[in-house]
Amino acid sequence: MTHLDRALDRRTVLTMTGAGALATLAGCIGSSDEDDEAPSTPDESESGSGDDGPLTDYDYTAPPPIVDLHEQGYESTLKTVPARHQLVADGAEGGPITLEEVWAFQADDHAPSVPGPIYRVPEGETVELTYENTEHNHDHTLHVHAVNKSWHDDGAPDTTGHEMVHPGESGIYTIEADVPGTHFYHCHVQTDTHLEMGMYGIFHVIPEDREKPDREYFLTIRDWDTRLHDQYAGGDSEYDPVDRRTDTYTINGRCAPTTFHPELGTPLIVEEGERVRLHVVNAGYDSHPFHTHRHRFQTVRKDGGRIDPVARHDEDVVTIGPAERYTIEFDADAEPGLYPVHCHKVDHVTNQGVYAGGMLTSIVYESAMETEEFAAVMDEAGFEG
């Protein structure tokens, strides 16, 4: 039994004691100013790893920061650091649930995060991403989907013959922001392991003709086999990529109820009448039917490509395959309240079979944040404020 298994067994006991506000909400079934300060370190006796204590003493990850490259000379430095990552945070219902080892991208002076930093750059610019492999003991590269770069900067050493960045070395990747829209980046060394360990993120090229929405969020959805993390942390699990078994589902690296936490998760906070834009990237192995309650949206971009307005239509479910990117827009025109957003493979809205959890968050109207219902959800998310 892995450390995550033991933690989730404890969560099963806890959630059996009452219905819970989050389960009620689900049963009805990365914003631009997100703080990147690392969360405080939980008491190790409550790390979700059972009586044996935690397997590692790494620092904990923070939520992914948004890095506007035009504000720092179109340059950034990335590192990879081993870290611990909380799927369900300390103080949340059923938590904490912790991955004892992930490989987190760290941009500049920001805290390490899983997913990695959300890079934003205006269309037409050229950026230099320096990868410094000074904090890790594995070879790595950086591969960015869609945008133009030389074959030396493609970051796929198995097929291009280009050198990996070895421990203690650094390399520079020159990337042209010539394809507007939302893209995906990740390490391309032993991708079945390195991406799985957390080395992925969003690269967003701001279109020249962009019409600014009232709200804009970046979401990375992902399915995990947590045996890999237990194995690298020194546990007794054995991971086999040929026999991969998904047991965890996240939005921006968190499971519900931590997805609802306004500092650690990504609740979609809106005001009545606003135009809302979501960029959704699938960084996992499975396809996920992404569903919004009450709000019909239109897909305006797919893998960066603009969808002509005559080809758009109202919908409330879009299936997102591995590495696909969808940009969707909707109007906040519902009765103010809390409306779930989730994968509609309903077993993906669980934490090891415990409902509700996993790949679930919510559209939250600001005027509903004074209600008893919202307070109950925040209590389950472990938010005090």
Solvent accessible surface area in square Angstrom, and as a share of the most:
residue,aa,sasa,rsa
1,M,133,0.59
2,T,10,0.06
3,H,15,0.07
4,L,7,0.04
5,D,29,0.15
6,R,69,0.25
7,A,1,0.01
8,L,5,0.02
9,D,67,0.35
10,R,89,0.32
11,R,4,0.01
12,T,48,0.28
13,V,98,0.56
14,L,67,0.33
15,T,34,0.20
16,M,153,0.68
17,T,113,0.66
18,G,46,0.44
19,A,87,0.67
20,G,34,0.33
21,A,23,0.18
22,L,4,0.02
23,A,32,0.25
24,T,84,0.49
25,L,18,0.09
26,A,0,0.00
27,G,48,0.47
28,C,95,0.57
29,I,56,0.28
30,G,0,0.00
31,S,24,0.15
32,S,53,0.34
33,D,127,0.66
34,E,31,0.14
35,D,77,0.40
36,D,36,0.19
37,E,127,0.57
38,A,47,0.36
39,P,32,0.20
40,S,102,0.66
41,T,85,0.49
42,P,9,0.05
43,D,90,0.47
44,E,80,0.36
45,S,89,0.57
46,E,82,0.37
47,S,1,0.01
48,G,7,0.07
49,S,2,0.01
50,G,38,0.37
51,D,155,0.80
52,D,117,0.61
53,G,19,0.18
54,P,35,0.22
55,L,62,0.31
56,T,20,0.11
57,D,116,0.60
58,Y,67,0.26
59,D,114,0.59
60,Y,10,0.04
61,T,1,0.01
62,A,0,0.00
63,P,3,0.02
64,P,3,0.02
65,P,3,0.02
66,I,28,0.14
67,V,3,0.02
68,D,24,0.13
69,L,0,0.00
70,H,76,0.34
71,E,133,0.60
72,Q,72,0.32
73,G,54,0.52
74,Y,61,0.23
75,E,97,0.44
76,S,5,0.03
77,T,37,0.22
78,L,1,0.01
79,K,56,0.24
80,T,0,0.00
81,V,21,0.12
82,P,35,0.22
83,A,2,0.02
84,R,4,0.02
85,H,0,0.00
86,Q,10,0.04
87,L,1,0.00
88,V,0,0.00
89,A,3,0.03
90,D,67,0.35
91,G,59,0.56
92,A,7,0.05
93,E,58,0.26
94,G,2,0.02
95,G,9,0.09
96,P,3,0.02
97,I,2,0.01
98,T,5,0.03
99,L,4,0.02
100,E,5,0.02
101,E,16,0.07
102,V,0,0.00
103,W,1,0.00
104,A,0,0.00
105,F,0,0.00
106,Q,42,0.18
107,A,1,0.01
108,D,56,0.29
109,D,134,0.70
110,H,42,0.19
111,A,21,0.16
112,P,27,0.17
113,S,0,0.00
114,V,2,0.01
115,P,4,0.02
116,G,0,0.00
117,P,1,0.00
118,I,5,0.03
119,Y,1,0.00
120,R,35,0.13
121,V,0,0.00
122,P,39,0.25
123,E,43,0.19
124,G,60,0.57
125,E,62,0.28
126,T,69,0.40
127,V,0,0.00
128,E,69,0.31
129,L,2,0.01
130,T,31,0.18
131,Y,0,0.00
132,E,54,0.24
133,N,0,0.00
134,T,72,0.42
135,E,87,0.39
136,H,19,0.09
137,N,117,0.60
138,H,55,0.24
139,D,39,0.20
140,H,0,0.00
141,T,2,0.01
142,L,3,0.01
143,H,27,0.12
144,V,1,0.01
145,H,38,0.17
146,A,56,0.43
147,V,5,0.03
148,N,70,0.36
149,K,39,0.17
150,S,58,0.38
151,W,154,0.54
152,H,85,0.38
153,D,20,0.10
154,D,33,0.17
155,G,1,0.01
156,A,7,0.05
157,P,17,0.11
158,D,128,0.66
159,T,119,0.69
160,T,35,0.20
161,G,67,0.65
162,H,56,0.25
163,E,117,0.52
164,M,58,0.26
165,V,10,0.06
166,H,58,0.26
167,P,62,0.39
168,G,63,0.60
169,E,87,0.39
170,S,69,0.44
171,G,21,0.20
172,I,102,0.52
173,Y,6,0.02
174,T,52,0.30
175,I,1,0.01
176,E,69,0.31
177,A,1,0.00
178,D,66,0.34
179,V,45,0.26
180,P,31,0.19
181,G,0,0.00
182,T,2,0.01
183,H,0,0.00
184,F,6,0.03
185,Y,3,0.01
186,H,10,0.04
187,C,0,0.00
188,H,57,0.25
189,V,11,0.06
190,Q,118,0.52
191,T,41,0.24
192,D,60,0.31
193,T,21,0.12
194,H,3,0.01
195,L,18,0.09
196,E,0,0.00
197,M,0,0.00
198,G,0,0.00
199,M,0,0.00
200,Y,0,0.00
201,G,1,0.01
202,I,2,0.01
203,F,0,0.00
204,H,5,0.02
205,V,0,0.00
206,I,34,0.17
207,P,15,0.10
208,E,139,0.62
209,D,101,0.52
210,R,77,0.28
211,E,140,0.63
212,K,164,0.69
213,P,12,0.07
214,D,87,0.45
215,R,54,0.20
216,E,14,0.06
217,Y,10,0.04
218,F,0,0.00
219,L,0,0.00
220,T,3,0.02
221,I,0,0.00
222,R,0,0.00
223,D,0,0.00
224,W,0,0.00
225,D,0,0.00
226,T,3,0.01
227,R,30,0.11
228,L,3,0.01
229,H,1,0.01
230,D,9,0.05
231,Q,72,0.32
232,Y,79,0.30
233,A,13,0.10
234,G,59,0.57
235,G,22,0.21
236,D,112,0.58
237,S,14,0.09
238,E,146,0.65
239,Y,24,0.09
240,D,64,0.33
241,P,59,0.37
242,V,141,0.81
243,D,68,0.35
244,R,41,0.15
245,R,130,0.47
246,T,39,0.23
247,D,28,0.15
248,T,4,0.03
249,Y,19,0.07
250,T,0,0.00
251,I,2,0.01
252,N,6,0.03
253,G,1,0.01
254,R,4,0.02
255,C,2,0.01
256,A,0,0.00
257,P,0,0.00
258,T,0,0.00
259,T,1,0.00
260,F,1,0.00
261,H,15,0.07
262,P,43,0.27
263,E,97,0.44
264,L,26,0.13
265,G,3,0.03
266,T,6,0.03
267,P,9,0.06
268,L,0,0.00
269,I,33,0.17
270,V,0,0.00
271,E,78,0.35
272,E,116,0.52
273,G,63,0.61
274,E,27,0.12
275,R,83,0.30
276,V,0,0.00
277,R,27,0.10
278,L,0,0.00
279,H,5,0.02
280,V,1,0.00
281,V,0,0.00
282,N,0,0.00
283,A,3,0.02
284,G,8,0.08
285,Y,87,0.33
286,D,42,0.22
287,S,39,0.25
288,H,1,0.00
289,P,20,0.13
290,F,4,0.02
291,H,27,0.12
292,T,1,0.01
293,H,23,0.10
294,R,131,0.48
295,H,2,0.01
296,R,133,0.48
297,F,1,0.01
298,Q,51,0.23
299,T,15,0.09
300,V,10,0.06
301,R,31,0.11
302,K,55,0.23
303,D,47,0.24
304,G,3,0.03
305,G,39,0.38
306,R,134,0.49
307,I,49,0.25
308,D,72,0.37
309,P,70,0.44
310,V,138,0.79
311,A,66,0.51
312,R,59,0.22
313,H,113,0.51
314,D,76,0.39
315,E,27,0.12
316,D,44,0.23
317,V,61,0.35
318,V,16,0.09
319,T,75,0.43
320,I,0,0.00
321,G,10,0.10
322,P,66,0.41
323,A,30,0.23
324,E,49,0.22
325,R,16,0.06
326,Y,27,0.10
327,T,5,0.03
328,I,1,0.00
329,E,20,0.09
330,F,2,0.01
331,D,65,0.34
332,A,0,0.00
333,D,86,0.45
334,A,2,0.01
335,E,135,0.61
336,P,52,0.33
337,G,15,0.14
338,L,31,0.15
339,Y,40,0.15
340,P,4,0.02
341,V,0,0.00
342,H,2,0.01
343,C,1,0.01
344,H,84,0.38
345,K,80,0.34
346,V,87,0.50
347,D,86,0.44
348,H,10,0.04
349,V,2,0.01
350,T,16,0.09
351,N,3,0.02
352,Q,74,0.33
353,G,65,0.62
354,V,17,0.09
355,Y,96,0.37
356,A,5,0.04
357,G,0,0.00
358,G,0,0.00
359,M,2,0.01
360,L,0,0.00
361,T,0,0.00
362,S,0,0.00
363,I,0,0.00
364,V,1,0.01
365,Y,1,0.00
366,E,63,0.28
367,S,79,0.51
368,A,5,0.04
369,M,60,0.27
370,E,158,0.71
371,T,50,0.29
372,E,150,0.67
373,E,118,0.53
374,F,19,0.08
375,A,60,0.47
376,A,40,0.31
377,V,5,0.03
378,M,12,0.05
379,D,106,0.55
380,E,20,0.09
381,A,0,0.00
382,G,23,0.22
383,F,50,0.21
384,E,165,0.74
385,G,106,1.02
